[in-house]
Amino acid sequence: MSTVRRRAVAPEDWGKPVLNTAGEPICRWCRGAVARPRRTFCSGDCVHEWKVRSSPWYVRQQVKKRDKGTCRRCGFNVVKAHREWTRSKPPASDRPARKAWRTAKPRWEADHIVPVADGGGECGLDNYRLLCRACHVAVTVAWRKQRAGPPAGESAMNHKTADTLHSTSA
């Protein structure tokens, strides 16, 4: 395996806009004409769409703003909890309390509604939702169970519930 790496853009072309056949700059998102003074995108909407698909930090920022810091599954306000968590910081001299404080940090995720494995990658903000960490884990576990299906070698018939069996045998 070679250790030589090739760049997609030559060093002399870094920062230069992509040009059409007439030599005019074209938008990196919609491929429309770019009017001066803009250089690489024709509008703020194209910048937004590009960032949503290329910057996880930007996605998290936009999802947090849109959902107002509230988990869309359970309604837990992560922003408020984070603010309260920050104010409850114990003194540095109390190391056990400080360690417990760090692990109790309220966390949240920008979750794909349609999972990436099911075709939900490279999506707009409409496929994202804010979930608290607990809800994100629950959703992911449920999705993995659904995706796995019945164990290998067993049919779905073997997984009927007792209620279903009683109603069919009567």
C-alpha atoms as one frame of an Amber mdcrd trajectory, in Angstrom:
protein
   0.000   0.000   0.000   1.323   3.397  -0.973   1.728   6.184   1.541   1.488
   8.839  -1.181  -1.767  10.718  -0.870  -3.474  12.613  -3.654  -5.524  15.701
  -3.094  -8.874  16.242  -4.784  -7.881  19.834  -5.555  -4.415  20.932  -6.615
  -2.727  23.322  -4.139  -2.799  26.171  -6.658  -6.610  25.812  -6.951  -7.424
  25.839  -3.211 -10.107  28.377  -2.369 -10.934  29.067  -6.011 -14.554  28.622
  -7.109 -15.592  25.895  -9.553 -16.215  27.424 -12.984 -18.658  26.524 -15.746
 -17.701  26.353 -19.441 -18.101  30.132 -19.771 -15.614  30.671 -16.928 -18.235
  31.873 -14.437 -18.376  30.523 -10.865 -21.085  27.950 -10.125 -22.773  27.158
  -6.815 -21.349  24.172  -4.932 -24.855  23.060  -3.952 -27.345  23.786  -6.745
 -24.891  24.324  -9.629 -26.562  27.643 -10.439 -24.716  30.827 -11.374 -22.994
  32.667  -8.521 -23.398  36.448  -8.597 -20.647  38.635  -7.188 -19.674  39.296
  -4.387 -20.426  35.641  -3.553 -17.768  33.091  -4.531 -18.912  29.510  -3.964
 -22.643  29.554  -3.152 -25.442  31.476  -4.842 -27.532  32.037  -1.684 -27.745
  31.542   2.047 -30.146  28.628   1.477 -27.477  26.767  -0.522 -24.905  27.436
   2.226 -27.371  26.029   4.780 -28.102  22.884   2.733 -24.382  22.281   2.169
 -23.569  22.663   5.869 -26.424  20.357   6.928 -24.902  17.597   4.816 -21.244
  18.232   5.622 -20.977  19.562   9.196 -22.185  17.511  12.181 -21.573  20.508
  14.451 -23.870  22.677  12.284 -26.568  19.965  12.282 -26.498  19.727  16.092
 -26.692  23.521  16.381 -29.669  23.744  13.996 -31.547  20.785  15.534 -31.077
  22.216  19.033 -32.389  25.598  17.866 -35.364  24.115  15.975 -36.430  21.745
  18.780 -35.750  24.374  21.476 -33.479  21.964  23.376 -36.341  19.595  24.200
 -36.329  15.841  23.582 -38.965  15.080  20.949 -39.767  11.714  22.524 -40.124
  12.397  26.260 -40.179  16.220  26.465 -37.077  16.502  28.690 -35.538  19.990
  28.358 -31.835  19.273  27.887 -30.809  22.941  27.688 -32.444  23.745  31.031
 -30.943  20.618  32.615 -27.489  21.532  31.276 -27.792  25.040  32.717 -28.743
  23.635  36.137 -25.956  21.048  35.895 -23.396  23.788  35.195 -24.554  25.811
  38.222 -24.249  22.792  40.526 -20.511  22.336  39.928 -18.800  21.172  43.147
 -15.461  22.630  44.262 -12.302  21.193  42.689 -11.103  20.044  46.120 -13.994
  17.539  46.363 -12.728  15.044  43.775 -15.380  12.293  44.243 -18.203  14.827
  43.950 -16.519  16.384  40.906 -16.256  12.983  39.209 -19.925  12.207  39.918
 -20.852  15.671  38.639 -19.020  15.113  35.332 -20.751  11.771  34.701 -24.173
  13.294  35.440 -23.876  15.786  32.556 -27.167  15.883  30.615 -26.432  14.742
  27.071 -28.463  14.835  23.900 -28.219  13.486  20.369 -29.225  14.699  16.927
 -30.950  11.460  15.892 -31.770  10.372  12.331 -35.502   9.592  12.180 -34.854
   7.259   9.229 -31.596   5.538  10.253 -28.538   5.948   8.040 -28.472   2.162
   7.505 -32.014   2.387   6.092 -31.148   5.226   3.696 -31.439   8.213   6.031
 -27.926   9.615   5.550 -27.130  12.715   3.449 -30.477  14.171   4.505 -31.879
  17.564   5.353 -32.901  18.746   8.817 -36.346  17.183   8.379 -34.811  13.740
   9.068 -33.229  14.840  12.372 -34.735  15.134  15.826 -33.325  16.025  19.220
 -33.380  13.130  21.682 -32.052  12.940  25.218 -29.428  10.255  25.706 -31.848
   7.809  27.381 -34.428   8.086  24.578 -31.738   7.765  21.911 -30.503   4.525
  23.483 -34.086   3.182  23.701 -34.837   4.070  20.061 -31.573   2.514  18.881
 -32.161  -0.711  20.835 -35.707  -1.006  19.432 -34.453  -0.366  15.890 -31.724
  -2.997  16.244 -34.238  -5.577  17.490 -36.590  -4.784  14.612 -33.777  -4.953
  12.083 -32.460  -8.261  13.447 -35.822 -10.021  13.128 -36.299 -13.568  14.408
 -33.178 -15.593  15.220 -31.632 -17.550  12.340 -33.356 -20.857  11.611 -36.624
 -19.891  13.326 -39.719 -18.660  11.589 -41.975 -15.863  12.757 -44.586 -18.540
  13.617 -42.465 -19.683  16.567 -42.642 -16.205  18.108 -46.398 -15.923  18.637
 -47.485 -14.617  21.991 -49.535 -16.664  24.431 -52.605 -14.481  23.734 -52.417
 -15.247  20.025 -52.073 -18.981  20.660 -55.044 -19.029  23.050 -57.308 -17.155
  20.644 -56.523 -19.516  17.729 -56.960 -22.739  19.751 -60.447 -21.872  21.065
